[in-house]
Amino acid sequence: MCFPGPGDYRLTPVVFSDLTGLVTRLKADDKTTPNGYVYRGQVKRHYRSWPPEPYPPIVKDSYTFDSLVSTGYRGIEDLVRKGKKNDLSANRPFSRTISYMRMAISWHAFEECERRLGVKDGIGWLQRVVAGGQDGTTKLGSISQHYGLQTSYVDATEDWRVALWFASHEFGNRTYMAGGKAFIYQITIVALEEAERRVNAMRPQRQAWEESKHVSIKDTPANLAPRASGQKGLSLVNFEHPFLLAWLVQLGGIKLFECDRPAAPSPEMAPTSQVVPSGDPMPSVYNDIRATSHIPAVQRIADDYINYQFQGADQIHITLSDWELAWADFH
């Protein structure tokens, strides 16, 4: 397999004079290729170079991209550039232990939510998800990411209207940001699958425990975790791999749309009530779970549903440092 050569893979944006033009384009593409795209909305555009000096590169030459990596991973790369870490494997949040711990935390959160609401339909859904193997583990980690758990996954959505909301709102306080630029990344699913296939075929250069893939969480029970289902969420896994985005650009599978944000929100955007539902019970559950007193409950779930697969040192034993890392803010 020929690897993508080094160079500048930053996207040339398709610029629209106003939001109406952008919406017209998104609707037309969606009509031409229904369910053919995933989207990511941003209020700012970031760039990324690989490798982040002084990390010893897996490639000798440099690559420059639009930065489409998780905030946690971007934070680790920032520490590398500042000389505070000498490699990207040290305490990385996507380690094997942390990945399985995400699943156990998600399971515990659903148990807690069921207990508080007095419902019984979440655990059955969880059991079906976990039966899906590694994709199930990823899905549970993705749900937890929507409520504050640190992961290396990149949030995306299957709904361009949700992407428009993220391209025009401050997520922390849910306020609309008038003026400035809205950025929408549109990724063709067929090209994404091909780029993932190529990265996963690289051995041992792939250098990541989890394979490159995209996992949907839109089927999450809406009564328990409506933020995940309402956003029609989708996680891009191992998207930080430098070759994946390079291949995606070469395949013509990713576009960047840009326009000025209007003075007021557009009705074409998903409403805030869909993206961040006010009655969502999960935020308070996850806020409580962050306390270290919940470690024994999460360890019990790891013992019951994970450790039976492994022997000895391969079993998951959650330490305080693991727990702190799972919730860490690298910025």
C-alpha positions in Angstrom: 0.0 0.0 0.0 1.3 3.5 -0.9 1.1 5.8 2.0 0.0 9.4 1.4 3.0 11.6 0.9 3.8 14.5 3.2 2.4 17.9 2.5 -0.3 20.5 3.1 -3.7 18.8 3.4 -5.6 21.8 4.6 -8.9 22.2 2.9 -9.9 25.1 0.7 -13.3 26.1 2.0 -16.3 26.5 -0.1 -17.4 30.0 1.0 -21.0 31.1 1.0 -22.1 34.8 1.3 -24.8 33.9 3.7 -26.4 31.0 5.6 -29.2 30.6 3.0 -26.6 29.6 0.4 -25.0 27.1 2.7 -28.4 25.6 3.7 -29.4 25.3 0.0 -26.2 23.4 -0.7 -26.6 21.1 2.3 -30.2 20.3 1.4 -29.2 19.6 -2.2 -26.4 17.2 -1.2 -28.7 15.4 1.3 -31.3 15.0 -1.4 -28.8 13.7 -3.9 -27.2 11.3 -1.5 -29.5 10.5 1.4 -27.7 9.3 4.5 -24.5 9.6 2.6 -22.6 12.1 4.8 -21.6 12.8 8.4 -21.0 16.4 9.6 -19.1 18.4 12.2 -19.8 22.0 13.0 -17.3 24.4 14.5 -17.3 28.0 15.5 -13.5 28.2 14.8 -11.2 26.5 12.3 -8.0 24.9 13.8 -4.9 23.6 12.1 -2.6 20.7 13.1 0.9 19.6 12.1 2.3 16.1 12.4 4.5 15.2 14.1 4.2 17.5 17.1 7.9 18.3 17.8 9.8 17.0 19.8 8.0 13.7 19.5 10.0 11.2 17.5 8.0 11.0 14.3 6.5 7.8 12.8 7.2 9.6 9.5 10.2 11.6 8.6 8.3 14.4 6.9 5.6 16.8 8.1 1.9 16.8 7.4 -0.4 19.8 7.9 -4.2 19.3 8.2 -7.4 20.9 9.4 -7.4 19.9 13.1 -10.1 17.3 13.5 -9.0 15.6 16.7 -10.6 15.5 20.1 -9.8 18.2 22.6 -8.2 15.6 24.9 -5.8 14.4 22.2 -5.1 18.0 21.1 -4.2 18.8 24.6 -1.7 15.9 24.8 -0.1 17.1 21.5 0.2 20.6 23.0 2.0 19.2 26.0 4.4 17.3 23.7 5.2 20.6 21.9 5.9 22.2 25.2 8.3 19.4 26.1 6.1 18.2 29.0 5.7 14.7 27.4 8.2 12.9 25.3 5.7 10.6 23.6 2.0 10.2 22.9 1.6 6.8 24.5 2.2 8.0 28.1 -1.0 8.2 30.0 -3.0 8.4 26.8 -6.8 8.6 27.4 -7.4 6.0 24.7 -5.4 3.3 26.4 -6.9 -0.2 26.7 -7.7 0.2 30.4 -9.4 3.6 29.9 -11.3 2.3 26.9 -12.9 -0.5 28.9 -13.3 1.7 31.9 -15.5 4.0 29.8 -17.8 1.1 29.1 -18.1 0.4 32.8 -18.7 4.0 33.7 -21.4 4.2 31.1 -23.0 1.1 32.4 -23.0 2.4 35.9 -24.5 5.7 34.7 -27.4 3.9 33.1 -27.9 1.9 36.3 -28.0 5.1 38.3 -30.3 6.8 35.9 -32.7 3.9 35.9 -32.7 3.9 39.7 -33.5 7.6 39.9 -36.2 7.5 37.2 -37.7 4.2 38.3 -37.5 2.7 34.8 -36.2 -0.6 33.6 -35.5 -0.4 29.8 -31.9 0.8 29.8 -30.0 -2.2 30.9 -31.6 -4.4 28.2 -30.4 -1.9 25.6 -26.9 -1.9 27.2 -26.7 -5.7 27.0 -27.5 -5.7 23.3 -24.9 -3.0 22.8 -22.2 -4.8 24.6 -23.0 -8.0 22.7 -21.8 -6.0 19.7 -18.2 -6.4 20.8 -15.7 -3.6 20.4 -18.2 -1.4 18.6 -20.4 -1.7 21.7 -17.6 -0.6 24.0 -16.9 2.3 21.7 -20.6 3.3 21.6 -20.8 3.4 25.4 -17.6 5.5 25.6 -19.1 7.8 23.0 -22.3 8.3 25.1 -20.2 9.1 28.1 -18.2 11.7 26.1 -21.4 13.6 25.6 -21.6 14.0 29.4 -18.0 14.9 30.3 -15.9 11.7 30.1 -12.5 12.2 28.4 -12.0 10.2 25.1 -10.0 10.4 21.9 -13.2 10.3 19.8 -14.2 13.1 17.5 -17.8 14.1 17.8 -19.8 14.3 14.6 -23.5 14.0 13.6 -25.6 12.5 10.9 -27.8 15.6 10.8 -26.4 18.8 9.1 -28.9 20.8 11.2 -27.2 19.7 14.4 -23.9 20.6 12.8 -25.2 24.1 12.1 -26.1 24.5 15.8 -22.6 23.6 16.8 -21.2 26.0 14.2 -23.1 28.9 15.7 -23.5 28.3 19.4 -21.3 28.4 22.5 -21.9 24.9 23.9 -21.0 25.8 27.5 -23.7 28.3 28.0 -25.9 27.4 25.0 -25.9 30.9 23.6 -26.0 31.9 20.0 -22.9 33.6 18.6 -23.9 36.3 16.2 -21.3 37.4 13.6 -18.1 35.6 12.9 -17.8 32.5 10.8 -19.6 29.2 10.8 -17.7 26.1 9.6 -19.2 22.8 8.6 -17.2 19.8 7.7 -19.0 17.4 5.4 -17.6 13.9 5.2 -18.7 11.3 2.6 -19.3 8.0 4.3 -18.1 5.9 1.4 -14.8 7.7 1.3 -14.6 7.6 5.1 -15.0 3.8 5.1 -12.2 3.5 2.5 -9.8 5.7 4.4 -10.6 3.7 7.6 -9.9 0.5 5.7 -6.6 1.7 4.5 -5.5 2.8 8.0 -6.6 -0.4 9.6 -4.6 -2.4 7.1 -1.3 -0.7 8.3 0.6 -3.0 10.6 2.4 -2.0 12.8 2.3 1.7 11.6 -1.3 2.2 12.7 0.0 2.7 16.3 -3.3 2.8 18.0 -5.1 0.3 20.2 -8.6 1.0 18.7 -9.2 0.6 15.0 -10.3 3.5 12.8 -14.1 3.4 12.5 -17.2 5.5 13.0 -19.9 4.5 15.4 -23.4 5.9 15.7 -25.2 6.5 19.0 -28.5 7.9 17.7 -30.3 4.8 18.9 -29.5 5.6 22.6 -32.7 5.5 24.7 -34.1 9.0 24.6 -35.6 8.9 28.0 -32.2 8.1 29.6 -29.7 10.0 27.5 -31.6 12.4 25.2 -28.5 14.5 24.4 -26.9 11.5 22.6 -30.0 10.6 20.6 -31.1 14.2 19.9 -27.8 15.1 18.4 -27.9 12.1 16.2 -24.4 11.6 17.4 -21.6 9.7 15.8 -18.0 9.2 16.9 -15.0 9.1 14.7 -12.5 6.8 16.3 -8.7 6.9 15.7 -9.3 10.0 13.6 -6.1 11.5 15.0 -4.1 9.2 12.7 -2.2 11.4 10.3 -2.8 9.2 7.3 -6.6 8.9 7.7 -7.3 12.6 7.0 -4.7 12.7 4.3 -6.3 9.8 2.5 -9.7 11.3 3.1 -8.6 14.5 1.3 -7.0 12.6 -1.5 -10.2 10.6 -2.0 -12.2 13.9 -2.2 -14.3 12.7 0.7 -14.2 15.8 2.9 -15.3 19.3 2.2 -15.3 22.4 4.3 -18.2 24.9 4.1 -17.9 28.4 5.5 -20.3 31.3 5.8 -21.0 34.4 8.0 -23.2 33.7 10.9 -26.4 35.8 10.7 -27.5 38.2 13.5 -30.1 35.7 14.8 -30.4 31.9 14.8 -32.0 30.4 11.7 -35.0 28.1 11.9 -32.9 25.7 9.7 -30.7 24.9 12.6 -31.6 22.2 15.1 -33.3 23.8 18.1 -31.3 23.9 21.4 -34.0 21.8 23.0 -33.0 19.0 20.6 -29.2 19.4 21.0 -29.1 20.0 24.8 -32.5 18.9 26.2 -33.4 20.6 29.4 -34.9 17.5 31.0 -31.9 15.3 30.4 -31.3 13.3 33.6 -27.7 12.2 32.7 -25.7 15.4 33.4 -26.5 15.2 37.1 -25.7 11.5 37.1 -22.3 11.9 35.5 -21.5 14.9 37.8 -22.1 12.6 40.8 -20.2 9.7 39.3 -17.1 11.7 38.9 -16.6 11.4 42.7 -14.0 8.7 43.6 -16.6 7.0 45.8 -18.1 5.5 42.7 -14.9 3.6 41.8 -16.0 0.4 43.6 -19.3 0.3 41.7 -17.5 0.8 38.4 -15.0 -1.9 39.3 -17.8 -4.3 40.1 -19.2 -3.8 36.6 -15.7 -4.3 35.1 -15.5 -7.6 37.1 -18.9 -8.8 36.0 -18.9 -7.8 32.3 -15.3 -7.4 31.2 -12.7 -9.3 33.3 -14.2 -12.7 32.7 -12.7 -12.4 29.2 -9.1 -12.0 30.5 -6.6 -13.6 32.8 -4.1 -12.1 35.3 -2.5 -8.9 34.4 -4.8 -8.4 31.4 -7.8 -7.9 33.6 -9.0 -4.3 34.3 -8.3 -3.0 37.7 -9.2 0.7 38.1 -6.7 2.8 40.0 -7.2 6.4 41.3 -4.8 7.7 38.6 -6.9 5.9 35.9 -10.0 7.5 37.3 -8.6 11.0 37.4 -7.3 10.6 33.8 -10.7 9.5 32.5 -12.2 12.8 33.6 -9.1 14.9 33.0 -9.1 18.2 31.1 -5.9 18.5 29.2 -6.4 22.3 28.5 
